[in-house]
């Protein structure tokens, strides 16, 4: 009877622990930075819902979503709410937002459509591989990199400039479609696109470096695991 009572008590303890785990996981969805990312997703969907007939609304929503990207990281650090779910949500939102914009540009700049598709290909492959590498190797953040260029890229200032330049270039191409030659704003938007083009190109190069380094890290970690799993020979 005593053993049975102890077992019942232990089962209840386990059930409570399981509920606490589930409750903790559920609360992650309501973390402040994740709430910001949900708003970003809604803004992106609204932006591309009206992308072909309401350019001002599209541009405002897209820009607001991009600017909010700086807020979620700040909130995560302020409230100690950095999570793997939040990191993935943030990255997926960034990648899909850019991809959706490039899909629109493909329809207007058909001669450059392969370039836009290539950017999407590199962007997704690079960041997905980097994220998988971080999870596989059980490191704290996918931004913890050994390569000197990636270390520089993931500093706050460099990351801000590179992302701003990249989004600025593709965003200016979107606006340029609506302000053709002769429009008062044509020269300004064209100038923005020319200034931000080198930044966008350089960012693609960084993505290629990140992709290569992530592949190397995955392979090195797997070889290390295999070596540790091999039975040691007896003396």
Backbone torsions as a table, in degrees:
resi	resn	phi	psi	omega
1	UNK	NA	-42.6	-179.8
2	UNK	-63.9	-40.2	179.1
3	UNK	-65.5	-41.6	179.5
4	UNK	-63.9	-41.4	179.3
5	UNK	-65.0	-39.4	179.5
6	UNK	-66.0	-39.2	179.3
7	UNK	-65.4	-41.6	178.6
8	UNK	-62.6	-42.1	179.0
9	UNK	-63.2	-39.9	-180.0
10	UNK	-66.4	-38.8	178.1
11	UNK	-62.3	-42.5	178.2
12	UNK	-63.8	-39.1	178.1
13	UNK	-62.5	-42.7	179.1
14	UNK	-64.1	-40.1	179.3
15	UNK	-63.6	-41.9	177.9
16	UNK	-62.9	-42.5	179.3
17	UNK	-62.5	-41.8	179.0
18	UNK	-63.5	-40.2	178.3
19	UNK	-63.9	-38.4	178.6
20	UNK	-64.5	-38.7	178.7
21	UNK	-65.2	-46.1	179.5
22	UNK	-62.3	-42.8	179.3
23	UNK	-62.9	-40.7	177.9
24	UNK	-62.9	-41.2	180.0
25	UNK	-66.4	-39.0	179.9
26	UNK	-63.8	-39.4	-177.6
27	UNK	-64.6	-25.7	179.3
28	UNK	-58.9	-35.5	-179.2
29	UNK	-64.0	-19.6	-177.7
30	UNK	-104.8	9.5	176.2
31	UNK	-62.3	145.6	-176.0
32	UNK	-54.1	-48.0	-179.6
33	UNK	-63.0	-32.5	179.0
34	UNK	-71.8	-35.0	175.2
35	UNK	-62.2	-39.3	176.9
36	UNK	-61.8	-41.4	-179.7
37	UNK	-66.8	-32.5	175.7
38	UNK	-63.1	-41.3	178.2
39	UNK	-64.2	-39.2	178.1
40	UNK	-60.4	-42.1	179.6
41	UNK	-62.1	-45.2	179.3
42	UNK	-61.2	-42.2	179.2
43	UNK	-62.6	-40.9	178.8
44	UNK	-64.8	-44.4	180.0
45	UNK	-62.8	-40.5	178.0
46	UNK	-66.1	-41.5	-179.0
47	UNK	-57.6	-46.0	-175.0
48	UNK	-88.2	-9.3	170.4
49	UNK	-68.7	-33.7	-176.6
50	UNK	-111.4	13.2	-171.5
51	UNK	-59.7	-28.1	-173.4
52	UNK	-98.5	-3.5	179.6
53	UNK	-137.9	-12.9	178.9
54	UNK	-133.8	75.9	-173.4
55	UNK	-62.0	-35.4	-178.9
56	UNK	-65.7	-47.9	179.0
57	UNK	-62.3	-41.5	178.8
58	UNK	-60.5	-48.5	-177.9
59	UNK	-63.5	-40.6	-179.6
60	UNK	-65.1	-46.1	-179.4
61	UNK	-65.0	-41.9	-179.5
62	UNK	-66.0	-43.6	179.2
63	UNK	-64.5	-39.9	178.9
64	UNK	-63.7	-40.1	178.0
65	UNK	-64.5	-41.6	179.8
66	UNK	-65.6	-42.4	179.1
67	UNK	-66.4	-35.3	178.9
68	UNK	-66.2	-18.4	178.1
69	UNK	-62.2	-29.6	177.6
70	UNK	-76.3	-25.5	-176.5
71	UNK	-75.8	-38.5	-175.1
72	UNK	-64.1	-40.1	177.9
73	UNK	-65.8	-38.7	178.4
74	UNK	-63.2	-43.6	178.9
75	UNK	-66.2	-38.4	179.7
76	UNK	-60.9	-41.0	179.5
77	UNK	-74.9	-38.5	-177.5
78	UNK	-64.2	-42.8	-175.7
79	UNK	-103.4	11.7	-179.9
80	UNK	53.8	48.4	-176.7
81	UNK	-118.9	35.1	175.4
82	UNK	-78.1	122.3	-179.4
83	UNK	-136.1	159.7	176.7
84	UNK	-65.1	-37.6	177.7
85	UNK	-60.5	-44.3	179.3
86	UNK	-63.5	-39.8	179.3
87	UNK	-63.6	-42.5	179.6
88	UNK	-67.6	-44.0	-180.0
89	UNK	-59.8	-43.3	180.0
90	UNK	-63.8	-45.9	-178.1
91	UNK	-65.7	-43.9	-179.9
92	UNK	-63.3	-40.1	178.0
93	UNK	-62.7	-43.6	178.0
94	UNK	-60.8	-49.2	-174.8
95	UNK	-65.6	-44.9	-177.2
96	UNK	-70.6	-33.8	177.8
97	UNK	-61.9	-47.3	177.9
98	UNK	-63.6	-41.9	-179.3
99	UNK	-62.1	-40.4	179.9
100	UNK	-65.4	-39.2	177.6
101	UNK	-64.1	-42.3	-179.2
102	UNK	-68.3	-29.5	174.5
103	UNK	-62.5	-39.2	177.6
104	UNK	-65.8	-45.9	-178.4
105	UNK	-62.8	-32.0	179.1
106	UNK	-60.1	-31.0	-178.5
107	UNK	-78.7	-22.3	-177.8
108	UNK	-100.1	-35.0	-178.6
109	UNK	-114.1	70.4	-172.0
110	UNK	-62.3	-31.5	-179.6
111	UNK	-67.1	-23.2	-179.0
112	UNK	-107.0	12.0	-174.8
113	UNK	-62.5	-36.6	179.7
114	UNK	-65.1	-38.5	177.3
115	UNK	-60.7	-44.6	179.4
116	UNK	-63.5	-41.0	177.8
117	UNK	-64.8	-37.6	178.8
118	UNK	-64.7	-38.5	177.4
119	UNK	-61.1	-44.6	178.1
120	UNK	-61.8	-43.6	-179.5
121	UNK	-59.8	-50.4	-179.0
122	UNK	-64.3	-43.2	-176.6
123	UNK	-61.0	-49.1	-178.2
124	UNK	-69.0	-46.3	-178.9
125	UNK	-61.2	-44.0	-177.7
126	UNK	-63.7	-51.9	-175.3
127	UNK	-72.9	-35.1	178.1
128	UNK	-66.1	-44.1	179.8
129	UNK	-64.2	-40.0	178.9
130	UNK	-64.5	-42.0	179.0
131	UNK	-65.9	-42.9	178.5
132	UNK	-63.1	-40.3	178.9
133	UNK	-59.5	-43.0	-179.7
134	UNK	-64.4	-43.6	179.7
135	UNK	-67.3	-43.8	-178.1
136	UNK	-62.4	-40.7	-178.0
137	UNK	-88.3	-1.4	177.6
138	UNK	57.8	45.7	175.0
139	UNK	-98.8	159.3	-169.8
140	UNK	-63.7	-41.5	-175.5
141	UNK	-143.7	147.3	176.7
142	UNK	-70.4	-8.4	178.4
143	UNK	-87.7	-4.3	176.6
144	UNK	-83.0	100.5	-173.6
145	UNK	-122.2	152.3	179.5
146	UNK	-91.9	-30.1	-177.0
147	UNK	-68.2	136.0	-175.3
148	UNK	-60.6	-37.4	-178.4
149	UNK	-68.1	-39.3	179.9
150	UNK	-72.0	-34.5	174.5
151	UNK	-59.6	-43.9	178.1
152	UNK	-66.1	-42.8	-176.7
153	UNK	-60.7	-38.3	-176.4
154	UNK	-88.2	11.7	167.2
155	UNK	-74.9	155.2	-172.2
156	UNK	-59.8	-44.6	-176.7
157	UNK	-68.5	-48.1	-178.0
158	UNK	-63.2	-43.2	-179.6
159	UNK	-63.0	-40.6	179.0
160	UNK	-64.0	-45.3	-179.2
161	UNK	-65.2	-44.5	-177.3
162	UNK	-66.4	-43.5	179.9
163	UNK	-68.8	-39.7	178.6
164	UNK	-63.3	-43.5	179.4
165	UNK	-65.6	-41.3	-179.8
166	UNK	-64.6	-49.7	178.7
167	UNK	-66.7	-34.3	178.7
168	UNK	-63.6	-38.4	179.9
169	UNK	-66.8	-52.8	-177.6
170	UNK	-68.8	-34.5	176.9
171	UNK	-66.1	-38.4	178.4
172	UNK	-66.5	-32.8	175.8
173	UNK	-65.5	-36.9	176.8
174	UNK	-62.9	-48.6	-178.3
175	UNK	-66.7	-35.5	-177.8
176	UNK	-59.9	-30.2	178.0
177	UNK	-63.1	-31.5	-175.7
178	UNK	-94.5	-9.6	178.3
179	UNK	-124.0	74.6	-177.2
180	UNK	-65.4	173.4	-179.6
181	UNK	-56.6	132.5	-176.1
182	UNK	105.3	-20.8	176.3
183	UNK	-72.6	142.8	-178.3
184	UNK	-54.7	-31.8	-176.7
185	UNK	-95.6	0.3	-175.8
186	UNK	-59.2	-46.9	-178.1
187	UNK	-62.6	-40.3	-179.6
188	UNK	-64.9	-48.1	-178.0
189	UNK	-65.9	-39.8	177.4
190	UNK	-62.5	-39.7	177.6
191	UNK	-63.1	-40.7	177.6
192	UNK	-61.9	-43.0	-179.6
193	UNK	-63.7	-37.5	-179.2
194	UNK	-71.7	-36.5	179.8
195	UNK	-70.9	-39.3	-175.5
196	UNK	-86.3	-12.5	-179.8
197	UNK	-57.0	-49.2	179.2
198	UNK	-59.1	-35.2	178.9
199	UNK	-66.0	-43.3	179.6
200	UNK	-62.9	-41.0	179.0
201	UNK	-65.1	-44.1	-179.7
202	UNK	-63.7	-35.9	178.4
203	UNK	-64.2	-35.2	177.2
204	UNK	-65.8	-37.5	176.7
205	UNK	-63.1	-42.9	178.3
206	UNK	-61.6	-39.2	178.4
207	UNK	-62.3	-38.3	177.5
208	UNK	-65.5	-41.7	177.1
209	UNK	-62.7	-43.4	178.9
210	UNK	-61.6	-42.1	178.8
211	UNK	-61.4	-46.8	-179.9
212	UNK	-62.8	-45.9	-178.7
213	UNK	-65.3	-38.3	179.1
214	UNK	-64.5	-41.0	177.6
215	UNK	-62.5	-42.8	178.5
216	UNK	-61.7	-42.4	-178.6
217	UNK	-67.4	-38.8	177.7
218	UNK	-63.2	-47.3	-179.0
219	UNK	-65.0	-41.0	179.9
220	UNK	-64.8	-41.2	-179.8
221	UNK	-67.3	-38.6	179.2
222	UNK	-65.8	-41.7	177.8
223	UNK	-63.0	-37.4	178.0
224	UNK	-64.7	-41.8	178.7
225	UNK	-64.3	-41.1	179.1
226	UNK	-63.9	-40.3	180.0
227	UNK	-65.4	-38.9	179.1
228	UNK	-71.1	-27.4	-177.6
229	UNK	-81.5	-17.0	-179.3
230	UNK	-67.7	134.3	178.2
231	UNK	-67.6	137.4	-179.8
232	UNK	-75.5	139.3	179.7
233	UNK	-74.6	139.3	179.0
234	UNK	-72.7	144.6	179.0
235	UNK	-71.0	NA	NA
